[in-house]
């Protein structure tokens, strides 16, 4: 690397560090619909525009949410440790406790005006949100529908401990769904065992959680718009509520921002579209739904998309950057191998569906998903993302820069 290249690399490393600091420290909360989320979208839109990309913000309604504390108390004064399920409505509910451990019990129990304790078999895995557009589980939909028709005044979920998580980790919620209107709370399996002794007795649930109607935006930037085919590069700008989200997905947004610099003079065969999608960590992915709807109106779905490149979780301090291929034509795959895999610190990743590339793959578009191979190898067990530990100290900015530069070379080679 000559002196000029070294200076450029150091400059880009500084840019990555700056982007991540602004997204993860200066902005406290990037959850879709929050004030911080709108601030992050405005930051990205402003930087795209400053580099002469034609930029638009694609607004859609969103629900902000605040957890202001929850209590569960038996009439004899016994207090239980509970927290509100994410995006749950608040309540002040008094009712007889009814314990349910199987779907058969859920179907046959009289739950009208009751507080329902879900425990055991029925809470072994989180429920998919009722309106999630890309994937549905029939058994989950049946549970949700039965609860909604039951007349229950509240749902208490006693969740098993994740053996792979730290002993101090809070239980994962059974229900994370702003479209589910029965107030719900979560407790540990151990607290659930304590609560079971009050089955049939009166308990009081007070949840001060608050839903706030709000708005959010995707940010879309294009260059070379007259080209007949598009290369769409995506990264989600949102994070879980009150989580720093450096790897998930501050580094993806930082990569898009670097590419807006690196490709500012691009004039090849494709329209280049940079999309900061808003809602990947959201229960019903509203930004992705809005983006698909706009594409159906403007472009006839994704018919003119030659390739999607989705960036999510790049730059972890351990391991290589993984490039996973989905349906690439042979000539494109050969270029991807040459420009992406045959670079130091890169490897071919396994195919993984949990990302924004899935909507392109399902539409029949070729796609490349980019992440840290450590995250792929530990997908089932890692507890870093979606946690307070997902900070910039977990990121190697040089890997983010290398990823952006490799993607630039690949895109230019495609032309």
Secondary structure, 3 states (H helix, E strand, C coil): CCHHHHHHHHHHHHHHHHHHHHHHHHCCCCCCCCHHHHHHHHHHHHHHHHCCCEEEEEEEEEEEEECCCEEEEECCCCEECCEECCCCCCEEEEEEEEEECCHHHHHHCCCCCCEEEECHHHHCCCCCCCCCCCCCCHHHHHHHHHHHHHCCCEEEEEECCCCCCCCCCCCCCCCCCCCCCCCEEEEEHHHHHHHHCCCCCEEEEEECCEEEEEEEEEEEEEECCCCCEEEEEEEECCCCCCCCCHHHHHHHHHHHHHHHHHCCCCCCCEEEEEEEECCCCCCCCHHHHHHHHHHHHHHCCCCCEEEEEEECCCCECCCCEEEEEECCCHHHHHHHHHHHHCCCCEEECCCCCCCCHHHHHHCCCCEEEEEEHHHHHCCCCCCCCCCCCCCHHHECHHHHHHHHHHHHHHHHHHC
